[in-house]
Amino acid sequence: MHSYHNPSVPTALTIFEPLQDGSTVSVHGHVRHGHHKNFSVELLSGPNIVLHVNFRFHHSHMVAMNSQFNGMWGPEISHRNPLHHSEHFHLTIKVHMGYYHIAVNGHHLADYPHRYPYQSVQAVGLKGDVHVDKVHFEGFHFQRRWDGHIDHGHSGYNAYGTETYVAPVFIQPNFAPYGAPPPLVQNYNPYR
């Protein structure tokens, strides 16, 4: 197991090993009532957002889920938002072979089908009006140290979640299975 405690928000936290069937990412925190009036937890792969979970508190009280590839969003899936301002929460994202199982405070929220290979996920992004106490990782092999640096083959996630953020661009000509999208992604259509 590995945890990041009290990370600043916005931030992108590196995942040092590929996700696998049974891996779980848990986010513990509480909703803040601020300027943005929402917050997001994202699984990132280079410039792509493999999974976007957006808790919305203004206009519609919904949780929107989506994926973004090459700057294009897919069809959005929405569910009722179970959270309220200032409320503590425990969000879990568990990887299964065909989908992510997403739960909030121990209650099933949604099963989100994979639109992009989960093995390519490199980081967890946190942004918006949220305070995060802990991000916890389980179900990994933990065969490497999780407190170092990993070269993902791109310029990184500097300024993630801010107005100056520019998504990274992959710079390696031959992509490895982890740290960059696997080769099958070149012909992969997540929206077919």
C-alpha positions in Angstrom: 0.0 0.0 0.0 1.0 3.6 -0.6 -0.5 6.9 0.3 -0.1 10.6 -0.4 -1.1 12.6 2.7 -2.6 16.2 2.5 -1.6 16.9 -1.1 -2.1 20.4 -2.3 -5.0 20.9 -4.8 -4.7 21.2 -7.7 -2.1 18.6 -8.3 -1.3 15.5 -10.3 0.1 12.6 -8.2 2.3 10.0 -10.0 1.3 6.4 -10.1 4.6 4.5 -10.2 3.3 1.2 -11.5 0.6 0.3 -14.1 -3.0 -0.2 -12.9 -4.1 -3.8 -13.0 -7.3 -5.8 -12.4 -8.0 -5.3 -8.7 -6.0 -2.0 -8.2 -7.8 0.6 -6.1 -7.3 4.3 -5.9 -9.1 5.9 -2.9 -9.5 9.6 -2.3 -10.4 10.8 1.2 -11.3 14.5 1.7 -14.1 17.0 2.1 -16.0 19.3 -0.2 -15.2 23.0 0.0 -17.6 25.7 -0.9 -15.6 28.0 -3.2 -15.3 29.8 -6.5 -15.4 26.7 -8.7 -18.3 25.0 -6.9 -17.2 21.6 -8.2 -14.2 19.3 -8.1 -12.7 16.5 -10.2 -10.6 13.4 -9.8 -9.0 12.2 -13.0 -6.9 9.3 -14.1 -4.3 10.8 -16.5 -2.1 9.3 -19.3 0.1 12.0 -21.0 -2.3 14.5 -22.6 -5.3 12.2 -22.2 -7.8 12.0 -19.5 -8.6 8.3 -19.2 -11.3 8.8 -16.5 -12.8 12.2 -15.5 -15.1 12.1 -12.4 -16.5 15.6 -11.9 -18.7 16.3 -8.8 -20.9 19.3 -9.7 -22.7 21.4 -7.2 -24.0 24.3 -9.3 -26.9 24.2 -11.8 -27.2 20.4 -11.8 -26.3 18.4 -8.7 -24.6 15.6 -10.8 -21.5 13.6 -11.0 -20.3 13.6 -14.7 -17.9 10.9 -16.0 -16.1 11.1 -19.3 -12.8 10.5 -21.1 -10.8 12.9 -23.3 -8.5 11.7 -26.1 -6.5 14.0 -28.3 -8.4 17.0 -26.9 -11.9 15.5 -27.7 -14.4 14.5 -25.0 -16.5 11.4 -25.5 -20.2 11.0 -24.5 -20.8 12.1 -20.9 -22.3 9.7 -18.3 -24.1 11.4 -15.4 -25.3 10.2 -12.0 -26.9 12.0 -9.1 -24.3 13.6 -6.9 -24.4 12.1 -3.4 -22.2 14.8 -1.8 -23.0 18.2 -0.3 -20.7 21.2 0.5 -18.5 20.7 3.6 -19.2 17.0 3.6 -16.5 14.4 4.1 -16.2 11.7 1.5 -14.3 8.6 0.5 -14.2 8.0 -3.2 -12.9 4.7 -4.5 -12.1 3.7 -8.0 -11.5 0.0 -8.4 -10.1 -1.4 -11.7 -11.8 -4.4 -13.2 -11.1 -6.0 -16.6 -13.9 -4.2 -18.4 -14.7 -1.2 -16.2 -13.9 1.0 -13.2 -16.2 0.4 -10.2 -16.7 3.8 -8.6 -18.1 4.2 -5.1 -18.7 7.1 -2.7 -18.8 6.6 1.0 -19.1 2.8 0.5 -22.1 3.1 -1.8 -21.9 2.1 -5.5 -22.1 5.2 -7.8 -21.3 3.8 -11.2 -19.5 1.3 -13.4 -17.6 3.2 -16.0 -16.5 1.1 -19.1 -12.9 1.4 -20.2 -12.6 3.7 -23.2 -8.8 3.6 -23.1 -6.3 1.0 -21.8 -6.2 1.3 -18.0 -2.6 0.1 -18.0 -1.5 3.5 -19.5 -2.6 5.5 -16.5 0.3 7.5 -15.1 -1.2 9.9 -12.5 -4.2 10.9 -10.5 -5.3 14.5 -11.0 -7.1 16.5 -8.3 -8.6 19.9 -8.9 -11.4 22.2 -7.9 -13.1 23.0 -4.5 -11.9 20.1 -2.5 -9.6 19.4 0.4 -7.9 16.0 0.1 -6.7 14.3 3.3 -5.3 11.2 1.6 -4.9 9.4 -1.7 -4.4 5.7 -1.1 -3.3 3.0 -3.5 -3.9 -0.7 -3.1 -3.6 -3.8 -5.3 -0.3 -2.9 -7.0 2.8 -5.1 -6.9 4.8 -2.3 -5.3 8.0 -3.6 -6.8 9.5 -0.2 -7.0 9.8 2.8 -4.7 6.8 5.2 -4.9 8.7 8.2 -3.6 11.1 8.8 -6.5 10.8 10.0 -10.0 9.6 8.2 -13.1 10.1 9.3 -16.7 6.7 9.0 -18.3 8.1 10.0 -21.8 6.6 13.5 -21.7 7.1 16.9 -20.1 5.0 16.2 -17.1 2.0 17.6 -15.4 3.3 21.0 -14.2 0.6 23.4 -13.4 -2.1 20.7 -13.7 -5.5 22.1 -12.7 -4.6 25.8 -13.3 -5.3 28.2 -16.1 -1.7 27.9 -17.3 -1.7 24.1 -17.6 -0.6 22.8 -20.9 -1.2 19.0 -21.3 2.0 17.1 -21.8 3.0 15.8 -25.2 4.6 12.3 -25.6 8.2 12.7 -26.8 9.3 9.0 -27.1 9.0 7.6 -30.6 8.3 4.0 -29.4 5.9 3.8 -26.5 6.3 1.4 -23.7 3.4 -0.5 -22.2 3.6 1.7 -19.0 4.7 5.3 -18.9 3.1 6.0 -22.3 0.1 4.6 -24.2 0.6 1.1 -25.5 1.0 0.6 -29.2 -2.5 -0.6 -29.7 -3.8 2.9 -28.9 -2.8 4.2 -32.3 -5.7 2.5 -33.9 -7.9 2.5 -30.7 -11.3 4.1 -31.0 -12.7 4.5 -27.5 -16.1 5.7 -28.8 -17.0 2.9 -31.3 
